[in-house]
Amino acid sequence: MDETDLDRVLYLVPSKRSGTCRPWSVRGTPSPSPSRPAALPVPGRTVPLSPFDVYWVTLPPVRRVFLFPPSQLPFTDVAVGTLRSSLERVLPAFHPFAGVLTYSPESHALSIVLPEGEEGACSVAFVEAETDLDFDRLVEEYDEDALQQLAPDIRRDEFPAPVMAAQVTEFVGGGVAVGVAVHHSAADGRGLWRFLEMWSATAAGLKEGRVWAGPEPLHDRRLVRFDGDDDLARLFLQQLAPDLPRRVPS
């Protein structure tokens, strides 16, 4: 399944709390965590993007959907709360995902900003949804229109734009879909899989009373700096998205 085949989101609700970055849901309330998750960077922090990041500015988000039969992941308040709480715990290690992709007309640069103040707290939209689609048929047959309903869409015609969103969908007849979307400038397919591995391991750890203790990713783009990199990034933006802050030419 290619991410460009998924074109619709149900709901996106950003967090309104200041000083924290966490997932929020359109149905229910966040479940309490057994212990306090690690802190995220101070709101207002900027993550500059390298030329290798901004090159993908006009591409659709990297989007994936995972289908789970009722025997593997029953849709209960406990299960959804575990997914939400584990996502909150993973975000500090993937803090750019909790930011907003922003274009600066002064510096002609694209960066990820963790919002603060009047702009709203940094957040990842966590969507809970319900569908009457046939789970068994969807597992056996590829249905693009149906899959469109199971993954969030974070595309925006203009910046600023969210970096990531997640969606958990209950099938009325049984089964669960977990969909995610991450902007291609923030992570490639491998980066998204790394995030999913850490999220799933953390969710399993919460359920079993364990703490995930693997290596955390590095987001410091300064490690790939070179002479003229800022000029190259601006050149890419000028050629690929000449009407910024519009993402695509009008």
Secondary structure, 3 states (H helix, E strand, C coil): CCHHHCCCCCCCCCCCCCCCCEEECCCCCCCCCCCCCCCCCCCCCEEECCHHHHCCCCCCCEEEEEEECCCCCCCCHHHHHHHHHHHHHHHHHHHHHHCEEEEECCCCEEEEECCCHHHCCCEEEEEEEEECCCHHHHHHCCCHHHHCCCCCCCCCCECCEECEEEEEEEECCCCEEEEEEECCCCCCHHHHHHHHHHHHHHHHHHHHCCCCCCCCCCCCHHHHCCCCHHHHHHHHHHHHCCCCCECCCC
